[in-house]
Amino acid sequence: MEIEVKIDPTCKSLRLIVVAQTMNEEVSNLLLKLNDSGTDFISGICSEGIQLIEQNEIVRIYTEDNKVIAKTKKGEFTLKIRLYECENKLDTKSFVRISNSEIINLKEVQNFDLSYSGTIFVKLKNGDSTYVSRRYVSKIKKVLGV
């Protein structure tokens, strides 16, 4: 792979062009890496079409009926990416996986209740509640410093 950088003082914004003979695995991987770097949003589908969801608007992301759903302050959106792909895109300081089927935004948590035997009850600011699965309890306790 060749990399060429061209500096143009008249250029108003960064522009990247990928030139390849065919669309192959190398090109696909490169595009995935470029798309994943520094994105503060995720694309979601609602009745009005596709919308960009800013990470700070996300309350939780979970799976239901083989769909990945992002619950935000503005509503629910269906995502076309898998939960592990969401986890890779999200800010690790704000988002934490609490089960095989759910990721929550720590900034949207009202409180954690550790009184439940073997698990943790999570109350979110929007009124939703959920549980940390037993498998993820030690990870959450570490994040909370407990």
LINZIDA-V53195 format. One record per residue. N is the residue number from 0. RES is the residue in three letters. PSI is psi as a letter, one per 20 degrees, with the letter a starting at -180 (none if undefined). Layout:
n = (N N)
res = (RES RES)
psi = (PSI PSI)
This chain:
n = (0 1 2 3 4 5 6 7 8 9 10 11 12 13 14 15 16 17 18 19 20 21 22 23 24 25 26 27 28 29 30 31 32 33 34 35 36 37 38 39 40 41 42 43 44 45 46 47 48 49 50 51 52 53 54 55 56 57 58 59 60 61 62 63 64 65 66 67 68 69 70 71 72 73 74 75 76 77 78 79 80 81 82 83 84 85 86 87 88 89 90 91 92 93 94 95 96 97 98 99 100 101 102 103 104 105 106 107 108 109 110 111 112 113 114 115 116 117 118 119 120 121 122 123 124 125 126 127 128 129 130 131 132 133 134 135 136 137 138 139 140 141 142 143 144 145)
res = (MET GLU ILE GLU VAL LYS ILE ASP PRO THR CYS LYS SER LEU ARG LEU ILE VAL VAL ALA GLN THR MET ASN GLU GLU VAL SER ASN LEU LEU LEU LYS LEU ASN ASP SER GLY THR ASP PHE ILE SER GLY ILE CYS SER GLU GLY ILE GLN LEU ILE GLU GLN ASN GLU ILE VAL ARG ILE TYR THR GLU ASP ASN LYS VAL ILE ALA LYS THR LYS LYS GLY GLU PHE THR LEU LYS ILE ARG LEU TYR GLU CYS GLU ASN LYS LEU ASP THR LYS SER PHE VAL ARG ILE SER ASN SER GLU ILE ILE ASN LEU LYS GLU VAL GLN ASN PHE ASP LEU SER TYR SER GLY THR ILE PHE VAL LYS LEU LYS ASN GLY ASP SER THR TYR VAL SER ARG ARG TYR VAL SER LYS ILE LYS LYS VAL LEU GLY VAL)
psi = (p q p p p o p o h i p h q p p p p p p q g r o a h g g g g g h g g h h i o j p j r q p q p a h j b p q p p q h i i p g q p r q p l k q p p o p r i i a q q p q j q r g h h g h h h q o i h h q q p i r i j q p q o h i j p g q p o j i p o i r p p p p q h j i q q r q p q h h j g h g g h g h i k none)
